[in-house]
Amino acid sequence: MSLISCIVKLYSAIHSFRSEVLGYKVMATTDMELGSSDNKSEQGPSDPESKYPLKVLYCGVCSLPTEYCEYMPEPAKCRQWLEKTFQIAKKKYVTRVCGLGTFDIDLKEAQRFFAQKFSCGASVTAEDEIIIQGDFTDDIIDVIQEKWPEVDDDSIDDLGEVKK
Protein backbone atom coordinates (compact mmCIF):
# COMPACT_ATOMS: atom_id res chain seq x y z
CA MET A 1 0.00 0.00 0.00
CA SER A 2 1.48 3.33 -0.98
CA LEU A 3 1.68 6.44 1.16
CA ILE A 4 -0.88 8.26 -1.00
CA SER A 5 -3.48 5.51 -0.64
CA CYS A 6 -2.97 5.55 3.16
CA ILE A 7 -3.53 9.33 3.24
CA VAL A 8 -6.67 8.99 1.10
CA LYS A 9 -8.07 6.33 3.46
CA LEU A 10 -7.24 8.46 6.49
CA TYR A 11 -8.91 11.48 4.86
CA SER A 12 -12.08 9.49 4.14
CA ALA A 13 -12.08 8.09 7.69
CA ILE A 14 -11.92 11.63 9.10
CA HIS A 15 -14.84 12.76 6.92
CA SER A 16 -16.81 9.68 7.91
CA PHE A 17 -16.16 10.46 11.59
CA ARG A 18 -17.32 14.06 11.12
CA SER A 19 -20.52 13.04 9.42
CA GLU A 20 -21.44 10.31 11.92
CA VAL A 21 -20.30 11.77 15.23
CA LEU A 22 -20.36 15.53 14.80
CA GLY A 23 -23.46 15.71 12.63
CA TYR A 24 -21.87 17.27 9.55
CA LYS A 25 -23.15 16.45 6.10
CA VAL A 26 -20.08 15.79 3.98
CA MET A 27 -20.23 15.53 0.22
CA ALA A 28 -17.38 15.07 -2.21
CA THR A 29 -16.98 18.12 -4.39
CA THR A 30 -14.59 19.21 -7.06
CA ASP A 31 -13.08 22.64 -7.48
CA MET A 32 -15.56 23.46 -10.23
CA GLU A 33 -18.56 22.63 -8.04
CA LEU A 34 -17.36 24.89 -5.23
CA GLY A 35 -17.90 27.94 -7.42
CA SER A 36 -21.54 27.18 -8.25
CA SER A 37 -24.17 28.18 -5.70
CA ASP A 38 -26.76 25.50 -6.50
CA ASN A 39 -24.54 22.49 -5.72
CA LYS A 40 -23.15 23.62 -2.35
CA SER A 41 -23.46 21.09 0.43
CA GLU A 42 -24.89 21.88 3.83
CA GLN A 43 -22.17 22.11 6.42
CA GLY A 44 -22.22 22.69 10.13
CA PRO A 45 -23.89 20.94 13.01
CA SER A 46 -27.32 19.42 12.45
CA ASP A 47 -28.60 21.21 15.58
CA PRO A 48 -28.00 24.94 15.09
CA GLU A 49 -28.06 25.67 18.85
CA SER A 50 -25.29 23.16 19.66
CA LYS A 51 -21.82 24.50 20.18
CA TYR A 52 -18.93 22.29 19.25
CA PRO A 53 -16.86 20.80 20.72
CA LEU A 54 -19.42 19.55 23.22
CA LYS A 55 -18.42 19.53 26.88
CA VAL A 56 -19.31 16.27 28.59
CA LEU A 57 -19.15 15.67 32.34
CA TYR A 58 -17.71 12.26 33.16
CA CYS A 59 -18.40 10.44 36.43
CA GLY A 60 -15.44 9.89 38.75
CA VAL A 61 -16.76 6.48 39.82
CA CYS A 62 -17.80 4.68 36.63
CA SER A 63 -16.01 7.00 34.12
CA LEU A 64 -19.08 7.23 31.89
CA PRO A 65 -20.96 10.43 31.09
CA THR A 66 -23.12 11.25 34.11
CA GLU A 67 -26.40 10.68 32.27
CA TYR A 68 -25.47 6.96 31.97
CA CYS A 69 -24.66 6.42 35.66
CA GLU A 70 -28.16 5.13 36.37
CA TYR A 71 -27.46 2.06 34.19
CA MET A 72 -24.38 1.02 36.18
CA PRO A 73 -24.54 -1.71 38.86
CA GLU A 74 -24.19 0.79 41.71
CA PRO A 75 -25.79 4.11 40.71
CA ALA A 76 -25.93 5.25 44.35
CA LYS A 77 -22.12 5.59 44.42
CA CYS A 78 -22.20 7.65 41.24
CA ARG A 79 -24.95 9.89 42.63
CA GLN A 80 -23.01 10.31 45.88
CA TRP A 81 -19.87 11.31 43.94
CA LEU A 82 -21.85 13.80 41.86
CA GLU A 83 -23.45 15.42 44.92
CA LYS A 84 -20.12 15.58 46.73
CA THR A 85 -18.24 16.98 43.73
CA PHE A 86 -20.87 19.52 42.74
CA GLN A 87 -22.57 20.94 45.80
CA ILE A 88 -25.92 21.82 44.29
CA ALA A 89 -27.41 24.76 46.17
CA LYS A 90 -31.10 24.41 46.80
CA LYS A 91 -33.30 27.32 47.74
CA LYS A 92 -34.83 26.83 51.15
CA TYR A 93 -37.87 28.89 51.94
CA VAL A 94 -39.23 29.96 55.29
CA THR A 95 -42.50 31.64 56.16
CA ARG A 96 -42.30 34.37 58.79
CA VAL A 97 -45.36 35.21 60.88
CA CYS A 98 -45.16 38.41 62.93
CA GLY A 99 -47.65 40.26 65.11
CA LEU A 100 -49.67 37.41 66.66
CA GLY A 101 -48.68 38.66 70.11
CA THR A 102 -50.69 41.85 69.59
CA PHE A 103 -53.84 39.69 69.56
CA ASP A 104 -52.82 37.99 72.84
CA ILE A 105 -52.09 34.69 71.05
CA ASP A 106 -49.62 32.41 72.83
CA LEU A 107 -46.65 32.15 70.46
CA LYS A 108 -45.53 28.73 71.74
CA GLU A 109 -49.00 27.33 71.13
CA ALA A 110 -49.10 28.92 67.67
CA GLN A 111 -45.65 27.52 66.87
CA ARG A 112 -46.75 23.98 67.81
CA PHE A 113 -49.96 24.41 65.82
CA PHE A 114 -48.11 25.52 62.65
CA ALA A 115 -45.57 22.70 62.99
CA GLN A 116 -48.35 20.13 63.28
CA LYS A 117 -50.59 21.68 60.61
CA PHE A 118 -47.87 21.95 57.95
CA SER A 119 -45.81 18.93 59.10
CA CYS A 120 -42.63 20.95 59.31
CA GLY A 121 -40.32 22.67 61.73
CA ALA A 122 -41.41 25.92 63.35
CA SER A 123 -39.81 28.06 66.01
CA VAL A 124 -40.36 31.24 67.97
CA THR A 125 -37.35 33.38 67.11
CA ALA A 126 -38.07 36.84 68.45
CA GLU A 127 -40.48 38.61 70.76
CA ASP A 128 -43.32 38.41 68.29
CA GLU A 129 -42.08 36.25 65.39
CA ILE A 130 -42.58 32.63 64.32
CA ILE A 131 -40.45 31.07 61.56
CA ILE A 132 -42.04 28.14 59.69
CA GLN A 133 -39.73 26.00 57.55
CA GLY A 134 -41.20 25.94 54.05
CA ASP A 135 -43.15 28.17 51.71
CA PHE A 136 -46.71 28.31 53.10
CA THR A 137 -47.63 31.84 52.03
CA ASP A 138 -50.66 30.62 50.09
CA ASP A 139 -52.18 28.76 53.04
CA ILE A 140 -51.03 30.68 56.10
CA ILE A 141 -53.59 33.50 55.89
CA ASP A 142 -56.57 31.11 55.77
CA VAL A 143 -55.11 28.94 58.55
CA ILE A 144 -54.58 31.95 60.84
CA GLN A 145 -58.14 33.19 60.29
CA GLU A 146 -59.63 29.73 60.90
CA LYS A 147 -57.68 29.11 64.11
CA TRP A 148 -57.83 32.66 65.50
CA PRO A 149 -60.95 34.48 64.26
CA GLU A 150 -60.00 37.63 66.22
CA VAL A 151 -57.28 38.28 63.58
CA ASP A 152 -59.17 40.17 60.87
CA ASP A 153 -58.30 40.28 57.18
CA ASP A 154 -57.13 43.92 57.32
CA SER A 155 -54.44 43.03 59.88
CA ILE A 156 -52.72 40.50 57.60
CA ASP A 157 -50.18 41.59 54.99
CA ASP A 158 -48.39 39.29 52.56
CA LEU A 159 -44.93 40.79 52.06
CA GLY A 160 -44.05 38.32 49.29
CA GLU A 161 -40.43 37.23 48.91
CA VAL A 162 -38.12 39.19 51.15
CA LYS A 163 -34.35 38.82 50.82
CA LYS A 164 -32.35 38.56 54.02
N, C-alpha and C positions, 0 to 999 in steps of 0.2 A: 504494500500500500504506500503510495507516495505521500509526501508532505502536503501537497495541495489537496488531495482527496481527504486527508485527515482534517484539514482546516475547513473544508466544505461541510463535512459531517458535523464538526463542532459548531459551525455557524448555524446549521439547520437545527441542531439540538437546542441551541440558545433561543432561536425563534420559536421552537415548539414549546419550550419552557415558558416563555413570555405569554404565549397565547393561552396555554392551559392554566398556569398558576396566577399570572398577573392580570388576566382578563383582556389582553390586547388582541385585536384582530390583525393578524399578519398576513399579508398577501405578497407574492413575488411580483416585483415590478421591474421594468427596464427603464433606462434613462429616458427613453422617448415618452413612456407613459407618465412619468413624473411631471412633465410639462403640461399635460392635458388635465383640465379640471373635472371632466366627467368620469374619469377612471381612478380617481384618488381613493385610497382605502381609508376606512375609519381607523383612527389610532387613538390610543388613550385608554384609560380604565373604563370598564363597562358600566360602573357606577360612578356618575359624575361627582358625587359628594365624597367619595373615598380619596384619601390622600396617601400616596405611596412614597416610601415604603411603609407598610402597616406596622404599627407597634403592637406586639403581642406580649402579654404578661404570662410568664411561665411559673408554675408552682414549684416551690422549693422542696416539696416532699416527693411528688411523683414525676416531676419534670415535664409535665404536659401543660398545654395552655389551660388556664384556670377554668374555662367553661367545660372542660372534659373531666375535671376532678371527680364529679359525681358518679362517673362510670368506673372508678378505680375500686379495688377491694376495700379500702379503708378511707372513705371520703371525709370522715370526721377529722382525721389527722390533717388532711388538706385544708379543710375549713378552719381548723384551729391555727394552722400556719398563716393562712390568709388574714384572719382577724388579728393575729399577733403582729404580723408584718405591716399591715395597713390598718391602723387604728381608725375605724370609721366612726366619726362623730355623729351622734344622733341628737336631735333636738329633744330636750325634755321640757315639758310644759308643766306649769303649776298654776293653780287658780287661787287668787288671793281674795279673801273676804274680810272686809274692814267695816267697823261701825256697828256690829251687833251688840256691843256693850252699851250703846246709847239707848237701846230698847230693853235694858235689864235682862239680857239673855246670858245665861251662864256659858262662857266660852269653852270650858272643858266639856260640857255636855254637848255643845254644838260640834266641837271637834270630833267627839266619839260618834255622833250622829252622821256627820259627813263621811267619816272613814268607813262606817258600816254601810251607808247608803250607796256610795260609789265604789266600794270594795278596793280601797286604796289607803295610802298613808296620809294622815292629816296631823297638823300640830299647831299649837298656839305659840306664836313666835314673838309677839309684842303685846303691849297693853290691850289692844283692841284689834288684833289681826290673827286670822287663821289661814294657814297655807295648806292647800289640798294638792296632793301630787297627781297631776294629770290635767287635761284640758276639759273642764266641765262648764265652760261659760254658757253653753246653750241650755243646760239643765238647771244650773244653780239658782237662777232667779225664781223659777217655778217651785223648786224644792224649798227655798227659804219661805216663800209665801204660803205654801201648804203647811209647813211645820210651825211657823210663827206668823199667824195672821195679823199681829199688831204691826208688822213691817209692811208699810204700804208701798205701792208701785212707784210713787214719786221719790221715795227715799233710796231707791236702788239705781245705781249707774253702772253701765258696762263700759269699762275703760278700754276694752279691746286689748291688743297686744302691747305690752309695755316693756321696753328694754330695760335691763338692770343698769 
